[in-house]
Amino acid sequence: MLLLSFLIFTMSITGCKHTEAEEMVIPSIGSPKINLYTPTSGGFNTELSLYGNNFGTDLQKIRVTVNGVDAEISGSNGRIVTAKVPKNAGTGPVKLFVDQKEYTFNQQFQYGYQTVVSTYLGSTGADVDGDFSSAKLWGPRYLKWDKNNALYFVEEGESKPDNYAALRMAYNNQVTTLLNASQSPLFERLRGFDFSVDQNTLYISNDNNANGTIGLGKLTRASSGFTNLSTLLTNSGLVTVVVNPITDEVFVALYSGAKICRLNPNGSLTELFAVGSGNITIMDMIFSKDGQTMYISAAYRSHSVYKVKYNTSSKVFNAIELLAGPNANTTGNAEGVGASARFNTPAQMDLDENGNLYVADRKNHCIRKITPDGVVSTYAGVAGTKGLQNGSAKDAKFSDPEGCKFGPDGALYVADTWNNVIRRIAVE
């Protein structure tokens, strides 16, 4: 019996030592050797495991690159180094450096780009200036970047202490309010805005069916942004404004009759054409970079996007054409071509380098993409579902996004109106 107890005790010790040895990290001895890494493809933040031995555990002496771009190292036990694929690394070799000596794995890493949505500015609904981490927005609607890479945006409001209209600027890590309806009787419902060609004048439209006497105003550039608001037009119901990037002409859209008008040097308006036959609500107008095509988004009683050719020499528009949507008071979120596609309050737009049009589809809570041939797809967001979620474009959620413009970094920035934030959509 005593012998049996001794044997059981001995076996239990041996078993414990065996388990402990398996979990023990073996110290590095000799020169590092590499075997393989996994996975061999992925995108930004993909975690790589690099296998071999004699790597050491001092992360200060270990470096990993993917296609020549430094990766973020998260750990090493001497036999496995873990690291995250850096942003925009691209396809290329994976290299491990130990004590500055270089080791290259045999297989190249295949980098896959993905479209990612993040929050650029804002958090909760309020009008608070300050640095980007503390500033708060209230219902940002339309936005544009200027030549100095400053972001301007408007917040449409009412004559209420908790919801005044405002024009604000985000630049150099500071958000600054340039205009606020609590300080001026001239405006209340700020809508679209645009810069002159030299960007020294900022035109801003005010739908003064609410309060205020300005229909169209202008500000002049100053060291602190734009200032000296003056009245150009007192017409009511001016819903948006756009400047031709070649001719520097100013065009406005009227709510009544959905008319597109040119602003004359003497301050009068010339009516040019109407969008549809009823009181369609024009949401935005933009020109192509060559100034030869105007795009128009329209909401109520239309829910469509139009285009019209413009001759910058003769200053004459061709007939208006339907690009996408039903051209009727019909809503939906169907993808498709031309008239088969459906929107719900398409608002601000912008063009990419290939002529694709991006539209903030407000009541569908998503961003749509329209090719030059009128093919409509959902670029970001879950059509018909509101929320606030970052991540991949197909899973991200928005709440009544009304503005979208490409920034100087090539990302698409979105005024996510009732999330009270500005979002960033980037291909990474």
N, C-alpha and C positions, 0 to 999 in steps of 0.2 A: 504493500500500500504506500509506503514511504517512497519507494522507487518510482511508482506510477505518478505520484504528486510532483516529484522532481522533474520527470519527463514533460509533464503538462506545463509546468512553470517555464522550463527551458524553451519549449516550443512557442509559448506566448511571447517571450522576449524576442526570439528570432523573428517572429511575425511582425512585431512592432517595428523592429529595426529595418525590416525589408520595406515596409510601407513608408517609413520616414525617409529612406534612401531614395525611393522613387520620386518623392516630392521635393527633394533637396535640389537647390541650384548648384550646378557644378561650376566652380570657379574657372575663369579662362586660363588656359595654359597654351603657350605657343602662339603662332601667327593665326590671325582670323582666317576662316575659310567660309565661302558662301556656297549654298546649295540652290535654293529656289525661293520665290516669293509668291504670295497669293493675296488677292485675286490679281489677274493680269490685265484686267480692264475695269473701268468705272469712271466716276466723275469726281467733282470737288468733294472733299471730306471722306472719300472712300478710305477705309482703314486697311493698310497693307501690313502683312506679316512677312518679315524677311528671315529666312531660316539659314542656319549654318552653325558655327561654333567659334569660341574664343573672341566674341564681340566685346566682352566686358559689360559692366553695368553702369558705368559712369556716363550719363547722358551728355555731359559737357564735352566728352571726347568722341561722340558719335554724331554723324551727320548723314542725312538721306536726301537725295535729290531725285525728282521725276522730270525727265526731259530738261535737266539743268536748273529746275526751280526747287528751292529748298522746301522740304516737307516738314510738318510739325511732328516731332518725335514724342511719343507718349510713354514708351517704356522699353526696357531691355533686361533679359535675365541671363545674358551671356550667350544664349543659343537662338533666341528669337528677339528681333527688334520690331516694334510696332510703330507705325507712322501714318499720318493722314495725308492724302493726296492734296497738293496745293491748288488754289483757284487758278483756272485758265492755264494749267500746266501744258496741256497738249500731249500728243503721242510722242514717246521717246524712251530712251534707256532709263532704267532704275539703277542708281549708284549708291553704294554704302561707303562712307568714309569712317575709318577708325584710326584715331591718332593721326589724322590728316592723310592716311594712306588710302588710296582709292581702289574700290572693288566694284566691278560692273557685272550685273546679272545678265545671263544670256538672252532672255526674252524681253522685248520692249513692252512697255505699258501702253495699252490702247485707251486713250482718254476720250470719254464721251461727254459732250456738252449737254447741259440741261438748263431749262428756263426756271429761274428761282425768283419767288416773290418775298420781299422783306419790307419792314417798316423803316422809312427814311426819316420821318419827322412827325412829332405829335404823340399824344397818348390818350388823354381824356378831353371832353368838350369844355373848352374855356378859351378866352382871349388873353393869353399871357405871353409877353415877349421875354426874350432871354436866350441863353445858349441852347443848342440843339437838344441837350439832354433834359432841359427843364421847360422849354417853350411848349405852349398848348394852343391848339387850333379849334375853331368852332365852324364846322361845316365848310371846309375848303371846297371850292367849285372849279374854277378854271385856273390854269397855271401856264407860265411861259418862262423860258430862260433868256437872259440878255447876253450881250457880247462879252461881259465880264464874268460869266458863269454864275450870276446871281439868279435865284429863283424867285419869281413874283407870283403871287396868287391872290385871288379875290375870295371873300366870304360874303355871300349874299345874306342880307338880314332884314330886320324890321326896326321900327322906332321903339325898341325896348332895351332897357339897360343890360339884359342878359343876351341880346342878340342883335348887335349893331353890325351893319355892313362894314367891310374893311378891305383895304388893299394892303398887303403885307409883303415883306421881302425876307428871304432866307439867304444869308451870305456870310462867309467867313465865320461860321459857327455861331451866328447870331440871327435871331428872328426879330424884325423890327416892323412896327405898324406905321405905314406912311400916310394912310387916310383912315379916318374912322367917322362913321355917321353921327356919333355922339358929339363930334366937334365941328360939324358943318351942316347947314341946312340945305346943301346943294344936292345931296344924293342919299339914297337909301338902299336901292336894290341894284348893286353893282353886278354887271354881267360880264360880257366878253371884253377883252382888251388886246391891244397889239402895239408894237413899236414901229416908228418910222424906219426907213431903210438905214439911216445913219444911227438909229437907236438913241437919238437925243430927245425925241418926243414920244410920250406914251399916251395913246388914245384909249379912253375907257368909256364904255356905254353904261347907262343907268336907266333901267326901266322905271321911269318916274310916274307910272300909273299908281305907284305907291306915293311916298313923300319925296320931296326934293324938286329942284327946278332944272337940273341938268338932264339933257337927253344924251348928249355926247360932250365929253370934256377932254381936256388935254393937260398933261403935266410935262415939265421940262427937267432934263437931267441935272442933278446936282451931285456934289461929292458924297452925299448921304443916300443917294438913290434918285427919286423923282419928287419934285415939289411944285409949288405955284399952280394949283389947280385953277383952270379957267374954263368958261363955258363956250362951246362951239355951236351947239344946237340945244334948243329947249323942247324939241319934239318929244311927245310921250311915246312910250312903247318901242324904244330902240333896244333891241334884244342882243345885238352883237356887232362887232366892228372888226375889219380886217384891212391890212395894208398890202398892196401888190408889191412883191419884193423887187421888181424891176422898175416899175413906173413911179412908185411911191404914192400912188393914188389911194385914197381912203374910201372904203365902201362900208355901208351900214345896212342892217336888216331891220325892217319894220315889222312889228307884230301884226298890225292891221293890214290885211291883204297879203301877208308874207312877201313883201316887196323888197327887192335888192336895189339899193340906191347908191349913187356916187356923190361924195361930198365935193362941191365946187369951191374954187378959191374964194368966192364972195360969201361963203357960208351957207349957200342954199343947197338943196338936194335935187338930183335928177333921178327920177324913177327909171329903172332899166328893164326889169322883168319881174314876174311874180313866180313863186314856187307853188305850183298847184293852183286850184281854183277857189279854195276856201281859206279860212284863217288858220293855216298851218303854223305851228310854232317852230320857227327856225332856232336851232340851238347853237350852231357854230358854222363859220365859214373859214376856209383856209385856201391858200394858193399853193400850187406846185412851185418848186424852187425857180423854174424858168418863168413863172408868172403867167403861164399860158393855159392853165386849167384851174378853175375854182371848184372846190368840193363843198357841199352844203349838207349838213345833217338837220333833219326835221323830226319833231316828236309828234305831238297830238294832231290827229287827223291825217297822219302820214306815216310816221315810224319808218322812215327810209333815208337813204343817202343818195345824193344826186351829184352830177358833175356837169360842168358847162365850160366849153372852150372859150378862150379869150385871146384876142389879137392885141398884143401890147403896142403895136405900131398904130393901127387904126382906132384902137380903144373901143372895139366892138365885141360883144358877146355873141356866140352862136346860140342855137336852141339848147335848152336844158335837157339833160338825159338822166334817166333813172340808172343808178349804178347797182343798188341792192335794196331790197325791201319791197313791200306790197304796194306802196304809193296809195295807201288807204288807211282808214282808222282801224287797223287790224294789228294786234300785237302777238308775240310769240317769241320763241328762242331757237327756231329751227335753223340749222346750217343749210347751205344750198347755194345755188347760183342765181344771181339777179333777183327777179321778183319772187322766186320761191323761198328766199331767206326771210327770216322774221327777226324783228328787233322790238324793244320796248323802251322808248325814249332814248334814242341814240343822241349823244351830246358831243363833247369836244373830241377833235380828231387830230391825227398827225400822220405824216408819211415817213417811211423808211427810205433807204438809199435805192431800193429796188422798185419803188413806186407802189408798195403795199400800203394800204390805209388802215390805221388802227383807230378804233372808235370806243369810247367809254359808253357802254350800253347800260344806262343808269338803272332802270327798273328790272333788268335781268341780272344785275349785280356782277357783271363780268366785262372783260375787254374783248372785243371782236376784231378779227383781221379780215380785210377785204383785199383780194388781189386785183391787179389792174383789169382782169377779165370779169370781176364781179363775184368771185368765189368767196363765200363767207364761212369762216370757221371761228371757234372760240379759242382765243389766244391765252387767256388767263382767267381763272375763276370757274365756278360751277354755275352754269347758266340757270337762272331761276332760284338760286339758293343764296341767301345773304348770311354773312358772318364775318369774323375777323380771324383769319388763319394764314400764316406764312408757310413757305415751303415750295414744293414744286408747283408750277403754274396750273397744272390740271387739278390739283387739290386745294389750291388757295381759295380764300373766300373774301368778298368785298361787301360793302353795304352802300348802295346808291352811288357808285363812282360816277362823277360827272366830268372830270378833267383828265386828259392824258397828253403828255408831250415828251419827246425824246430829249434827254439831257446831254451835256457835253461829253459824258463818258459812254454814250451809246445806249444806256439803259432807258427804259420807258418809265416815266414817273406818272403816278396816278393820284389825282385828288379824290381820295376815298371819303366822300362827303360825310356820311353819317357814322362812319367810324372815327371821324374827326382827326384823320391822319393823312399823310402823304406816303404812298407806297412806292417801291422801286422794283421793277421787273427787269432782270438781267439774265443774259445767256452766259452761263458759267461752266 
